[in-house]
Amino acid sequence: MRGAGLIVAVQGVAALGVAVLLVVRGIAGADQRVVNGLGTAVWFVLVGGVVLAAGRALMLGKRWGRGLAVVTQLLLLPVAWYLAVGSHQPGFGIPVGTVALAVLILLFSPAAVRWAAGGDQGDPASSANGGPDSR
């Protein structure tokens, strides 16, 4: 899960980088409407922050990051398809799609599914165990 978490965290950092780029372009006047560029930048900050948090959670062994990571990759697949086919830019679409598929494979590998189900804990929680849930 740490490998998938690292990739997801890098995706989050990339989204935050796009947000910075959009702000710089908006301030420099590259956009016809500064509000559109800055509004899009805010969206990328929100999405990038959540994706970065999910990647960090996976790297730290927190299960809650897996769902966010899966949704992110599933959303990236149609983006990759549009980049490669609709926009005729396979140089961008193929790498995006390949990375998204690789992360999904890592997130749904048998070991990852056992981990997500709590199956690889040393002492599985039971009703007799009064300790807190480690999820």
Secondary structure, DSSP 8 states (H G I E B T S, - for coil): -HHHHHHHHHHHHHHHHHHHHHHHHHHHT-SSSHHHHHHHHHHHHHHHHHHHHHHHHHHTT-THHHHHHHHHHHHHHHHHHIIIIISS-HHHHHHHHHHHHHHHHHHTSHHHHHHHHTTT-SS---TT--S----
